[in-house]
Amino acid sequence: MFADLPILSLTIWLPIIGGILVLASGDKVPHATRWTALIVAILTFVVSLALYSGFDITTAEMQFVERTPWIALFNIEYYLAVDGISMPLIILTTFISIFVIIAGWDVIKYKPSHYMAAFLIMEGVMVGVFSALDAMLFYVFWEAMLIPMFLIIGVWGGPNRVYATIKFFLYTFFGRCLCWWRLFICTFTPVVGISSRSILSSWD
């Protein structure tokens, strides 16, 4: 029923676009901003439930596949799909995001629109991390996820937020360097023998 719909793209881009709208709305009417963020989070969760209801447990194949060329020159694709592991992780992400918005409802007084927008955008890119099957697309989503996380820690992270932000940057910096080096090798080293950036091809 839902297999032909771009459920994954909707689950990714709905909170991202919603986060941008929340950010653009500003803090003049914080109550409306909070309600907008909550509605977007609930809608995203409802959309993600289609992954569960339409999931075929009788096959090990990737499902809800969305695949289209992105940067053809470098053989990079917009390639999304889920399996029995990533599907529940996506639903868990969209479900928890609702409670994240509620938890900060009255606690966050400083720039609530920025706070809500950061979590909504992070929700969308986290879904992208769980569903990306192109290595470069995965890397883009992974790096994009770190930006709102970095801001959340740095702005609303408590008394030691500067120290925590520096540690967060250093730990993730070394990880992203290793990830980028692996992508570089897969692209420019013919010995690897991978003509596609598809994560699945590395298991063949």
C-alpha positions as MATLAB code, in Angstrom:
seq = 'MFADLPILSLTIWLPIIGGILVLASGDKVPHATRWTALIVAILTFVVSLALYSGFDITTAEMQFVERTPWIALFNIEYYLAVDGISMPLIILTTFISIFVIIAGWDVIKYKPSHYMAAFLIMEGVMVGVFSALDAMLFYVFWEAMLIPMFLIIGVWGGPNRVYATIKFFLYTFFGRCLCWWRLFICTFTPVVGISSRSILSSWD';
ca = [
       0.000    0.000    0.000;
       2.778    2.416    0.953;
       5.599    0.812   -1.023;
       5.190    3.216   -3.954;
       5.087    6.351   -1.805;
       8.284    8.245   -0.879;
       7.742    7.530    2.810;
      11.411    7.824    3.687;
      11.789   11.155    1.923;
       8.670   12.446    3.662;
       9.999   11.288    7.032;
      13.322   13.009    6.351;
      12.217   16.288    4.834;
       9.012   16.949    6.778;
      10.839   17.702   10.069;
      13.656   19.505    8.245;
      11.267   21.838    6.428;
       9.192   22.145    9.591;
      12.318   23.059   11.547;
      13.172   25.764    9.038;
       9.649   27.171    9.331;
       9.856   27.113   13.133;
      13.208   28.882   12.962;
      11.812   31.499   10.590;
       8.825   32.130   12.855;
      11.119   33.520   15.542;
      10.390   33.988   19.236;
       7.790   36.739   19.091;
       5.046   34.199   19.802;
       6.881   31.346   21.569;
       3.653   29.496   22.392;
       2.775   29.212   18.694;
       6.340   28.172   17.918;
       6.171   25.329   20.424;
       2.839   24.104   19.085;
       4.096   24.226   15.503;
       7.143   22.157   16.450;
       4.972   19.623   18.285;
       2.545   19.284   15.370;
       5.426   18.730   12.945;
       6.926   16.091   15.244;
       3.595   14.271   15.568;
       2.988   14.363   11.803;
       6.475   12.978   11.197;
       5.785   10.114   13.606;
       2.468    9.352   11.914;
       4.170    9.265    8.500;
       6.908    6.982    9.834;
       4.295    4.465   11.018;
       3.720    3.613    7.355;
       7.157    1.974    7.419;
       5.874   -0.470   10.025;
       2.456   -1.123    8.527;
       3.880   -1.626    5.046;
       6.959   -3.621    6.040;
       7.190   -7.164    4.684;
       8.667   -9.413    7.380;
       8.897  -12.386    5.020;
      11.857  -11.006    3.059;
      15.374   -9.851    3.891;
      15.461   -7.444    0.942;
      15.693   -3.696    1.433;
      12.261   -2.084    1.362;
      10.751    1.334    0.602;
      13.596    1.851   -1.847;
      14.078    5.336   -3.298;
      16.924    5.585   -5.777;
      17.709    8.381   -8.181;
      20.947    9.908   -9.518;
      22.187   12.843   -7.473;
      25.685   13.775   -8.688;
      26.116   11.586  -11.759;
      29.674   12.750  -12.415;
      30.853   10.982   -9.256;
      28.257    8.212   -9.344;
      26.548    9.576   -6.224;
      22.898    8.671   -5.757;
      19.994    9.697   -3.589;
      19.552    6.113   -2.397;
      17.297    5.327    0.549;
      15.862    2.085    1.917;
      15.221    0.272    5.189;
      15.572   -3.229    6.581;
      14.407   -4.885    9.780;
      16.991   -2.990   11.840;
      16.778    0.541   10.468;
      12.977    0.595   10.286;
      12.355    0.362   14.060;
      15.214    2.801   14.711;
      13.533    5.373   12.479;
      10.182    4.930   14.201;
      11.890    5.170   17.592;
      13.571    8.404   16.502;
      10.318   10.015   15.386;
       8.542    8.806   18.519;
      11.166   10.127   20.950;
      11.290   13.471   19.117;
       7.735   14.181   20.274;
       8.800   13.843   23.903;
      11.910   15.928   23.285;
       9.696   18.801   22.154;
       7.371   18.335   25.123;
      10.286   18.099   27.580;
      11.572   21.513   26.508;
       8.138   23.113   26.443;
       8.479   25.235   29.601;
      12.131   24.588   30.438;
      13.639   26.321   27.397;
      13.209   30.073   27.782;
      16.157   31.265   25.688;
      15.430   31.216   21.949;
      12.865   28.380   22.014;
      12.391   28.572   18.236;
      16.080   27.826   17.679;
      15.932   24.953   20.156;
      12.848   23.352   18.614;
      14.142   23.902   15.083;
      17.490   22.297   15.916;
      15.814   19.141   17.218;
      13.411   18.905   14.284;
      16.207   19.279   11.756;
      18.324   16.773   13.654;
      15.396   14.357   13.637;
      15.174   14.533    9.851;
      18.865   14.011    9.213;
      18.984   11.159   11.753;
      16.318    9.388    9.715;
      18.545   10.042    6.705;
      21.494    8.433    8.504;
      19.430    5.322    9.256;
      18.097    4.973    5.706;
      20.921    6.176    3.421;
      22.430    3.438    1.245;
      24.799    5.651   -0.697;
      28.030    6.207    1.216;
      28.334    9.865    0.289;
      24.678   10.517    1.099;
      25.221    8.828    4.457;
      28.241   11.051    5.068;
      26.257   14.190    4.215;
      23.455   13.223    6.590;
      25.965   12.292    9.293;
      27.774   15.637    9.054;
      24.472   17.520    8.924;
      23.343   15.756   12.096;
      26.377   17.052   13.985;
      25.557   20.723   13.288;
      22.302   21.010   15.299;
      23.752   18.683   17.937;
      26.779   20.975   18.262;
      24.509   24.017   18.630;
      22.250   22.345   21.174;
      25.210   21.443   23.373;
      26.890   24.825   22.928;
      23.830   26.987   23.598;
      21.643   24.972   25.989;
      24.206   22.558   27.407;
      24.479   23.910   30.949;
      27.387   25.463   32.843;
      30.076   23.302   31.184;
      28.672   23.611   27.678;
      31.819   25.173   26.182;
      34.002   22.358   27.506;
      31.465   19.754   26.349;
      31.258   21.357   22.912;
      35.031   21.249   22.459;
      35.168   17.575   23.457;
      32.249   16.811   21.150;
      33.998   18.524   18.252;
      37.291   16.688   18.843;
      35.703   13.245   19.138;
      33.547   13.663   16.047;
      36.381   15.313   14.103;
      38.568   12.196   14.187;
      35.602   10.017   13.259;
      34.678   12.156   10.277;
      38.294   12.200    9.096;
      38.332    8.382    9.029;
      34.983    8.315    7.255;
      36.136   10.832    4.652;
      39.377    8.910    4.095;
      37.408    5.716    3.465;
      35.194    7.511    0.934;
      38.304    8.932   -0.749;
      39.853    5.467   -1.071;
      36.646    3.953   -2.463;
      36.471    6.713   -5.065;
      40.040    7.036   -6.294;
      41.693    3.675   -5.576;
      40.974    1.145   -8.326;
      42.222   -1.747   -6.182;
      39.105   -1.520   -4.061;
      37.044   -2.440   -7.110;
      33.913   -0.610   -6.063;
      32.305    1.176   -8.989;
      29.374    2.392   -6.911;
      29.088    4.226   -3.624;
      26.255    1.925   -2.618;
      26.810    0.623    0.891;
      25.271   -2.693   -0.142;
      27.870   -3.197   -2.891;
      30.636   -3.344   -0.296;
      29.055   -6.554    1.042;
      28.830   -8.280   -2.331;
];
